[in-house]
Amino acid sequence: MRNYLVKKFPEYHVLSVGSGELIVLWAGRHRTLRGMTAAAGQAQIRAAEPNDLGVIAGIFAHYVTTSVATFEETPPTVSEWAKKLSGMSELGLPFLVVEAGGRDGEDSRGSRGGGGARVAGYAYAVPWRPKPAYRHTVEDSVYLAPGWTGRGLGRLLLTTLLAHCARAGAREMIAVIADSGAGASVALHRACGFTDAGRLAGVGFKHGRWIDTLLLQRGLADGAG
């Protein structure tokens, strides 16, 4: 069976095959699982700093202008990001970046750490709602630079964010995800223990179309009681 699949689908890698087992075909033009694991293994998560904000602003601007992943229509300025970073620090909530090893091409630009590492993405949590009774519930955001998706960095960011929020006293985390037709963000959250909590139909209008949002939720075991 494996030899047949290799001949039939030469552009794919066969990851598993057997009687009654799931057959997984991984596209050769994408990175292999080994490469994804290596990228995540070499990455470092740390708290965001003011000199990261230019890179963060650039990453987010890409999604603002090219996608419906965010309902923002105008990219925030670096000074606006600085206010967000300061405000979250005052609330004791995490704002994290992931540094990954350098690579050639457009993704080589950005804030650098030691050994040629650069900021490849970020994640943070904000209060879910301003009313005081919601004070133990947060909403997450996770964004990666376009050239760094599919390498396991999103999961690394989100799992670290979950742990930081639990230590900060949060009890529940909510994810609000635009139903864009691309399931990567939903899959990431489900892989990290989130469950579906609902759908809001047609609540956003961007790029000429109405967009649903999906709500997912995860409890934080160490959150406040």
C-alpha positions as CSV (number, residue, x, y, z in Angstrom):
1,M,0.0,0.0,0.0
2,R,2.8,2.4,0.9
3,N,4.6,1.9,-2.4
4,Y,1.3,2.4,-4.3
5,L,0.6,5.6,-2.5
6,V,4.1,6.9,-3.2
7,K,3.8,6.2,-6.9
8,K,0.2,7.5,-7.1
9,F,0.9,10.7,-5.1
10,P,4.6,11.5,-5.6
11,E,4.2,15.1,-4.3
12,Y,3.0,13.8,-0.9
13,H,4.7,12.1,2.0
14,V,3.0,9.0,3.4
15,L,3.1,9.3,7.2
16,S,1.2,6.2,8.2
17,V,-0.5,3.3,6.6
18,G,-1.8,0.0,7.8
19,S,-4.9,-2.2,8.1
20,G,-7.6,-0.1,9.8
21,E,-5.3,2.8,10.4
22,L,-5.6,6.4,9.2
23,I,-3.6,7.1,6.1
24,V,-2.1,10.6,6.3
25,L,-0.7,12.3,3.1
26,W,1.5,15.3,3.8
27,A,2.0,17.6,0.8
28,G,5.6,17.8,-0.2
29,R,5.4,21.5,-1.0
30,H,4.7,22.1,2.7
31,R,7.1,21.6,5.5
32,T,7.5,18.1,7.0
33,L,6.5,17.3,10.5
34,R,10.1,16.9,11.4
35,G,10.7,20.4,10.2
36,M,7.8,21.7,12.1
37,T,9.0,20.0,15.3
38,A,12.5,21.4,14.7
39,A,11.2,25.0,14.3
40,A,9.1,24.8,17.5
41,G,12.0,23.2,19.3
42,Q,14.4,26.0,18.4
43,A,11.8,28.7,19.3
44,Q,11.8,30.8,22.4
45,I,8.8,32.4,24.1
46,R,9.4,35.6,26.0
47,A,7.5,38.7,27.2
48,A,6.9,41.3,24.5
49,E,9.0,44.5,24.9
50,P,8.6,47.9,23.4
51,N,11.2,47.3,20.7
52,D,9.1,44.4,19.4
53,L,6.1,46.6,18.7
54,G,7.2,47.6,15.2
55,V,7.3,43.9,14.1
56,I,4.1,43.1,15.9
57,A,2.4,46.0,14.2
58,G,3.6,44.8,10.8
59,I,2.4,41.2,11.4
60,F,-1.0,42.4,12.4
61,A,-1.3,44.9,9.6
62,H,-0.9,42.0,7.1
63,Y,-4.0,40.3,8.6
64,V,-6.0,43.6,8.8
65,T,-5.5,44.4,5.1
66,T,-5.5,40.9,3.5
67,S,-7.9,38.8,5.6
68,V,-11.0,38.6,7.8
69,A,-9.0,37.0,10.6
70,T,-9.5,40.3,12.5
71,F,-12.5,42.7,12.1
72,E,-10.1,45.6,12.4
73,E,-10.0,47.6,9.1
74,T,-7.2,50.0,9.9
75,P,-3.9,48.7,11.2
76,P,-3.1,50.1,14.6
77,T,0.0,52.3,14.9
78,V,3.0,51.4,17.0
79,S,2.0,54.0,19.5
80,E,-1.4,52.3,19.8
81,W,0.3,49.0,20.4
82,A,2.5,50.6,23.1
83,K,-0.7,51.7,24.9
84,K,-2.0,48.1,24.7
85,L,1.2,46.6,26.0
86,S,1.3,49.1,28.9
87,G,-2.4,48.5,29.7
88,M,-2.0,44.7,29.8
89,S,1.1,45.0,32.0
90,E,-1.0,47.0,34.5
91,L,-3.7,44.3,34.4
92,G,-1.1,41.6,35.0
93,L,-2.0,39.8,31.7
94,P,0.5,38.2,29.4
95,F,1.7,39.6,26.1
96,L,4.1,37.1,24.5
97,V,6.3,36.9,21.5
98,V,7.9,33.8,19.9
99,E,11.5,34.1,18.6
100,A,12.6,31.7,15.9
101,G,15.8,31.1,14.0
102,G,16.6,33.3,11.0
103,R,15.8,32.3,7.5
104,D,16.3,33.9,4.1
105,G,13.7,36.1,2.3
106,E,11.2,38.5,3.5
107,D,10.7,36.8,6.8
108,S,14.3,37.7,7.9
109,R,13.2,41.2,8.8
110,G,12.2,42.1,12.4
111,S,13.2,42.3,16.0
112,R,16.2,40.1,16.7
113,G,17.2,38.1,19.7
114,G,20.4,36.2,20.3
115,G,21.9,34.0,17.5
116,G,20.0,35.6,14.7
117,A,16.5,34.8,16.2
118,R,13.7,37.1,15.3
119,V,10.1,37.7,16.4
120,A,7.9,35.3,14.3
121,G,4.6,35.8,16.1
122,Y,2.9,37.0,19.2
123,A,0.0,36.2,21.5
124,Y,-1.8,38.0,24.3
125,A,-4.9,37.8,26.4
126,V,-7.3,40.7,27.3
127,P,-10.4,40.9,29.5
128,W,-13.3,39.2,27.8
129,R,-15.7,42.0,28.9
130,P,-15.3,45.2,30.9
131,K,-18.0,44.4,33.5
132,P,-16.4,43.4,36.8
133,A,-18.1,40.0,37.1
134,Y,-16.2,38.9,34.0
135,R,-12.9,39.6,35.6
136,H,-11.8,35.9,35.6
137,T,-12.4,35.4,31.9
138,V,-10.0,36.4,29.1
139,E,-10.0,36.4,25.3
140,D,-6.9,35.3,23.4
141,S,-5.2,36.5,20.2
142,V,-2.5,34.6,18.4
143,Y,-0.8,35.8,15.2
144,L,2.2,34.6,13.2
145,A,4.1,36.3,10.5
146,P,3.0,34.8,7.2
147,G,6.2,32.9,6.5
148,W,6.1,31.2,9.9
149,T,2.8,29.5,9.8
150,G,2.6,25.7,9.8
151,R,5.7,25.2,12.0
152,G,4.1,24.5,15.4
153,L,4.8,28.0,16.7
154,G,1.1,28.9,17.1
155,R,0.6,25.9,19.4
156,L,3.7,26.8,21.4
157,L,2.4,30.4,21.8
158,L,-1.1,29.3,22.8
159,T,-0.1,26.7,25.3
160,T,2.3,29.1,26.9
161,L,-0.3,31.8,27.0
162,L,-2.8,29.4,28.7
163,A,-0.3,28.7,31.4
164,H,0.5,32.4,32.0
165,C,-3.2,33.3,32.2
166,A,-3.9,30.5,34.7
167,R,-1.1,31.8,36.9
168,A,-2.5,35.4,36.5
169,G,-5.8,34.1,38.0
170,A,-7.9,33.7,34.9
171,R,-10.5,30.9,35.1
172,E,-11.8,30.7,31.5
173,M,-10.4,31.7,28.1
174,I,-12.6,32.6,25.1
175,A,-11.5,32.5,21.5
176,V,-13.5,34.5,19.0
177,I,-12.6,33.3,15.5
178,A,-13.9,34.6,12.2
179,D,-15.4,31.8,10.1
180,S,-13.3,32.6,7.1
181,G,-13.4,29.1,5.6
182,A,-9.8,28.4,6.6
183,G,-9.8,26.2,9.7
184,A,-6.3,26.6,10.9
185,S,-7.2,28.8,13.9
186,V,-10.1,26.6,14.9
187,A,-8.0,23.5,14.6
188,L,-5.2,25.1,16.7
189,H,-7.6,26.0,19.5
190,R,-9.3,22.6,19.5
191,A,-5.9,20.9,19.7
192,C,-5.2,23.0,22.8
193,G,-8.3,21.9,24.6
194,F,-10.9,24.4,23.5
195,T,-14.5,23.3,22.9
196,D,-17.1,24.9,20.7
197,A,-19.3,27.3,22.6
198,G,-21.5,28.9,19.8
199,R,-21.7,30.8,16.6
200,L,-22.7,34.4,15.9
201,A,-24.2,34.6,12.4
202,G,-23.4,37.5,10.1
203,V,-22.0,39.8,12.8
204,G,-19.1,41.2,10.8
205,F,-18.9,42.8,7.4
206,K,-15.5,43.1,5.7
207,H,-14.1,42.8,2.2
208,G,-17.6,42.9,0.8
209,R,-19.1,40.0,2.7
210,W,-20.9,39.1,5.9
211,I,-18.9,36.9,8.3
212,D,-19.9,34.6,11.2
213,T,-17.8,34.3,14.3
214,L,-17.2,31.1,16.1
215,L,-16.9,31.1,19.9
216,L,-14.6,28.5,21.6
217,Q,-13.9,28.2,25.3
218,R,-11.4,26.5,27.6
219,G,-11.2,26.2,31.3
220,L,-7.9,27.0,33.1
221,A,-7.4,24.5,35.8
222,D,-5.3,26.9,38.0
223,G,-7.6,29.9,37.5
224,A,-9.2,31.9,40.4
225,G,-12.2,30.3,42.2
